[in-house]
């Protein structure tokens, strides 16, 4: 009898959690639907232009054509999203709705799917069901996420979705490789965590590394290789070249100058492209010694944030998602919620938030870091 009553109580609990999750998603959609017609005109122009050339004659010429035209800005990522957008855009146009609705349909789907994936990750990490719903809600109602997807119409949520599915599928190397390959093919900055995860497989999961590599390589062959063959210089200019030289000093530098009231020294002005090229790859190598892929992902995300020269909300979604994935465990749950509330409520100035990120980065890298411990142990054994 008790077993039967316990089963009924469990069923009611599951129904309640499922209902709560649906309500959270509907509230998040209600916010997004009101913003369905807003978007970042300059960037989304390239979404539509690229999508409309696909599946036609010479559609592999898109990157080379942009380079030859002398465009200042172009489609600045690998071409997976236009492939996803093209059929949806054709349907939306056929129904007579605005083009932006095609982007928003995909982006809103990605936002909800990320929330569901975070819920599953949180449950796998040991959180209770209600706590897992809170983690999902933190993603859906984060100001960065709403601004990036609902207002600007950017597609970072898809890259986040693919990367989190890669974490969720980490016991199947080939599937994780496919998911991480799709993430990079959607947004090029996801190359950094993807490289980290690849190193982790090479160091800690040697039996799965080959299948992981083959999964990622398959995505490259299907999605990217045709453009590499057609015009590698056009592709590299679009994805990397035209973005060089932007910004004026690293954010962490101008944080200190603003807080102290000092002027930015001339020697620290200008582009800091080298910061991203040095600090993030170095963080990848260091974090790869950590067996916890969630924590390692979070470390690289923090360094990526500190090394950016131009800080837009869409650039912050990758490290934010990494933080949620890492913080979705019993010992870190309340800490993650407090950090989230401080950000979402705008309690702290932007400069103070950056200083907190800086301090957090130092703590994560210098406290019980496996690399330092391994080096110290090796030194002591030789002595």
N, C-alpha and C positions, 0 to 999 in steps of 0.2 A: 504493500500500500504506500509506504513511504517512498519507494522507488518510483511508483507511478506519479505521486504528487510532485516529486523532485523533477521528473521529466516534464510535467506540465508547466512547472515554474520556469524551467530552462527554456521551453518553447515560448512562453510569454516574454521572457527576457530577450530572446532573439528577435521576436516580432517587434518589441519596443525599440531595440537598437536599430533594426532595419527601418522602422518608421522614422526614427529620429534622423537617421542618415539621409533618407529621402527628403525630409523637411528642410534639413540644412542645404541640400543640393538645390531644392526649389527656391529657397530664399536667395541663394547665390545666383541662380539663373534670373530671378526677378531683377536683381541689381544690374546684371549684364544686359538683359533685354532692353532696359531703358537706355542703354548706351550703344545699341546695335548700329546706329548710323554714324558714330564717331570713329575716326581713324586717323592715322598719321599719313597724310596725303603723299608726301615725298617718297617714303619707303614702300608703301603699298602699290604705288604706281608700277614698281618693278615686279611685284607679285603678279599683277594682272598681265603685264606685258610679256613676262616669261611664260606664264601659263597658256596664254593664247597662241604662242608659237609652238607649243608642244604637239607631238603626234602629227606634225605636218612636215612639209619638205624643208630640209636644212635646219631643223630645230636645234641641232647640236651647235649651230653657229651663234647662239645667243651671246655667250661670253665674248667671243672674238669680235662680234658686231659692235658690242658696247665699247670694247677697247678701240676699235677703228673709228668709232664716232666721236671720240674725244670726250666722252661723258666724264663729268667730275665724280659722280657717284653711280653705282650700278647695283645689281643684285649681289649682295656681299656675302653670300653663303653658298654651300654646295646645293645641288638642284632638287633635293627630295621634295620640299614643300610644293613647288610648282606642279610636280607630278601628282600630288594628292589634291591640289586645288583645281587643276584643269577640268576633270569630269564634274566636280561639284559646281564649278563656275558655269559650265555649259548648261547644267540643269537649272540653276538659279536664273540665268539669262533667258532660258527658254520659258520660264514661268513669269518673266517680266519683272523680277525683283531687282533691287540695286546690287551691283557687283560685290559690294562690301559684305552683303549677307552671306555670301559663299565663304569668305574668310571667317566671319564670326561663327557660322555653323561649325566649322572645323575647330576653331580655337575654343569655343565653349565646350565642345565635346572633350577636347584634350584636358581642359581644366577639371571637369568632373571625373575623367578617367584618372588623372593624377591623384585626386582626392581618394578615389577607391583604392589605388595602388598604395598610397601612404597608409590607408587603413589596414591593408593586408600586411604591409611591412611592420606596422606597429604591433599588430597581433602576433606576428611571428617573433618579434623581439620581446614579447612578454607583457605588453600593456593590456589592461582590461578593455572590454569592448567600448565602454563610454569614453575612456581616455583615447582610444583609437579614433573615435568620431571627432574628438576635440582636435587631434592632430590634422585630420582631414579638413576640419573647419578653419584651422589656422591658415591652411593653404588657400582655400576658397575666398576668404575674406581679407587676405593680406593686401594692403594698399598697393604694394609693388605689383602683385598679380593682377589686380583689377585695372590698374593703370596700363600695364603692358598689354594684356589681352583684351579686356572689355573696352578700353578707351582708344588705345593705339592700334589694336588689331594685329599685334605681332604674334609670332608663332613659336616663341620660346617654350610655351607650355608643352608642345609636342616633343621637343627635344628633352625636356624634363621627364615627360611620360616614358619615353624610350629608355632613358638612363635609369629611372627607377624600376622599370621592368627588367633591365639588365641586372640590377641588384637583387630583385626578387627571383630571378632565374639563375643565380650564381652557381648552383649545383649542376647545371647543364651548360657546359662550356660553349657549345655551338650556338645555343639560343641566346646566351648572354652576349656573345660576339655579334650576333645579328642585331640585337637591341642597341648595343653601344654603337655599332656601325650606322644604324638609322639615326641615332642622336647626333652624331657628327655630321651626317649628310643633311641634317635639318639646320643645325646652327654650328658654325665652325669652332666657336669657343669651347664646345664640348669635347674637342680633341684632347684638351688637358686632362679631364677626369678619365676619358677613355684610355689614354696612354697609361695613366696610373693603374687602372684596373688590369690592363694588359700586363704590366710589370708584376702586379700582384699574382696573377696566374702563373707567370714565368718563375716567380720565386717560391710561392706558397702552394700552388696547385699545378705542379708540373704535368700531372696526368691529364689535365683539362686544357692546358695551354694551346696545344695543337688545334683542338676543336674550336676553342675560342677564337684563335687567329683565323681559321678557315671561315667561321661565321661572319666575322667582320670583313674579311677579304671578299666574300661573296657579295656583300652590299656594295663594296667599292667597285667591283667589276660591273655590276648591273647598273648602278646609279651614276658613278663618277667617271669610270674609265673612258666611255665614249667622248666625253668633253676633254679629257686629258689627251686622247689621241687626236682629236680635231684641232685643238689649239691650247697647249698647256700654258703658254704665256698669257693668253686671254683669261683663262680660269684663275691662274695665280694672281693676276692683277686685280680681278674682281673680288676675290676672296680675301687677299692679304694686301696687295700693293696699294690700292687707292685709300686704304685706311691708315697708312703710315703718316706720321708727322702730326697727328691730331692731339689736341689737349695742350695744357700748359702746366707742367709739373705734376708729380704724383699727388693724389688726394691727401695722403698722410702728411705730406709736406705743407700743403696749404691749410690743413687743419691746424697745425702748430702756429703758422703765421697769423691766422685769423684769431685764434684764441689769445695770442700774445700781443696782437695789435701791430706786429712787425710787417714790413714789406717783404714780399718774396725776393730773395737775393737773385741778381741777374743770372748767376751761374746755375740756379735751379729752375730757371724759366725754360720754356720751350718743351719740345716733345721728349717723352721718356719711354720711347718704344723699347729700349734696352731693358727697362724694368720688367716688363711682361716676359721678355725673351729669356731673362736670367732667373728671376725669382720663382716664377711658376714652374719651369722645368726642374729647378733645384728642389722645390717642394715636392714634385712628383717623385723624384729619386728618394728623398728622405721618407715620405709617407709610404712608399712601397714596402718598407720594412715592417709596417704595421699590418698584422693579419686581419684586423677589423676593417673591412672595406668601407663601411659606413663612416667610420672615424677618419680614415685616410681621405675619402672623398671630401669630407668636411674641411680637412686641413688645406687641401688644394683649393677649395672654394674660397676660403678666407684669404689666402695669399693672392688669388686671382682678383678678389675685391680690392685689396690694398694696392695692387699693382696697376689697376685701371687708370687711364688718364681721363677718359670721358665716361662719366657715371650716369647712365640712364637706368630707369627701373627694369627694363628688359634684360640688361646685363646682370642684374642682381638675382634673377630668378634661379639660376643654376646654383650659386652658393646658398641661397635661401632653402631650396629643396634639399640640398645636401645636409643643411643644418637640421631640417625636420626629420630626415631619414636617420640621422645620427642621434638626435634627441628623443626619438620615439622609442624609449626604453625606460623601464621603471626608475632607475636611479637618476635619470636626467630629465624626466618628463616635466616636473614642476619648474625646474630651471629654464627649460625651453619655453614654457608658458609665460613665465615672468619676463624673459627677454622679448618675447613676442608682444606682450601687452605694452611694454615700454616703447616699442617701435610703433605699434598700431595706434596708440593713443597720442603720439607726437609729444610725449612728456619730455623728451630730451632733444636738444639741438642736434642738427646733423653732424656738427663737428665733434660733439661729445660722443655720439654713436660711433664715429670713426675711431676715436681714441679707445672706446671699449672694444671694438673689433681688433685694434692693434694689440691691446693687452691680452685679449683672448688668443690671438695668434701666437704671442710669445709663450703663454701658458701651455698651449697645446703642443708646441714644438720643443719646449725645453723641459717639460715635466714628464718623466718616465718614458722618454722617447726610445723605442727599441734600438734605433741606430746608435745613439749615444751609449746606451747600456752595452750593446754588443761590442762597440769599439773599446769601451772601458774594460770589459771582461777580457778581450783579447790582449790589451796592454798589460793588465795585471798578470795574465798567465805567462806572458813573456818575461816579466820582471821576476 
